[in-house]
Amino acid sequence: MKIDIYLILIFIPIIFGFIAGSIGKPDQWYQDLNKPRFNPPRIVFPIAWTILYILLGISYYYGLYKKNFIYFIIPFIHLILNFFYTPIFFYFKKILGAAIIAFIILIFALMTMIQFAMTNKNLISVYLMIPYILWLI
């Protein structure tokens, strides 16, 4: 039985998200922040991020399947930035630094979508990133 090595792409965002979430978890500091009214309840975050990381992993699978290594650069920079956001915001409590990283994450997520759209006839990889992009905005 031959295993498709590209299936690993599905699990990389999920693993990164789990590790990042373990490093920086919301504490009283986060609860005390003055947040906007549209901020979702605390219970929504782990559910939403689990779904988003699964969609992102599937998107990476379809978007990077049998591609040259060069096509992995932008998506993985995006993923690494995403990984560092949580500890910078929740562990180090650097609000400005996290805001800057969030903006850069959005740019790299959009660049990833554009790359997937330009290099794939099947646009499922692009469509699967839409909920993630909307969550970032």
Order of alpha helices (4+ residues) and beta strands (2+ residues): alpha-alpha-alpha-alpha-alpha-alpha-alpha
